[in-house]
Amino acid sequence: MARIVNTRSREAYLLEGGAVVIGRLADRSITLPGRSVSRKHCFLQAAEGCWIIEDAGSKMGTYVNGERLAAPRPVKSGDQIAIGNTVLVFDEGAAAGEGLRLRRVEAAAPDAVRSLGAYRRRRRLLTWTPVLIGVAMAAVALGIRLLTPVLTRESAPQAVRRAARLACERRGPDLWAMLTDNRRHVLPAEALQRHLDALPDSALRALRTLETGQHKATDRGVVVPVSIQLGDQRLDGQVVIFSDGRRWRIHSAPTEWLAKLPR
């Protein structure tokens, strides 16, 4: 008759058949103490003339002869099963050894054995959950990074019209952020805000009539034809704008309009 010998407590558990559950809770077939022992740590099951050991999704793992169980495997006489700090020796067909306390082990209830499959899957899921969450978050972050330029992409004429709206609303810092580095150097943010604050309402009304024409790419950047209605005359000009890969930058605007705008 097969048995499991606890080398620490010198107890020998007689295995009579069926399935034997080893774990920390008192309702297991074989109960072992210790925080490193899971409630349902592993189980042994008789099958086709041998005993099969399988880890039940334990946190610390089950080791046979120093090798961590990755799949069910048969055990033979002399195999050492390490569970937490306890070493169990599988012994088959041996007589009761001297100094061993014999313990008869009842087979686990069928419901307990059937629940082991779900228990193992749940433990594996819990083990992989942080990894899966991390992968999902990384995928979402990557997707946002890749989709943001597409979702927020605007054409050159749209960027020019947006700049005109910012000027009409006297939002100097936002308009200044659209300028190229060279233009920022020539026109500091404070100076741009002063220019916007000095514009009369009649000038802002003229800027609100801004229209854009067919843009074209040149060596200088994208040229966007623009025009505004000033009283009974139409002022035409060009805005040169280019993309730095993420947003549009304004390189030049029809500054000659400033002399014609009403004060």
Summary of the structure (lengths in Angstrom):
residues: 263
radius of gyration: 39.3
end to end distance: 107.8
largest distance: 116.5
contacts: 721
relative contact order: 0.10
helix: 34%
strand: 32%
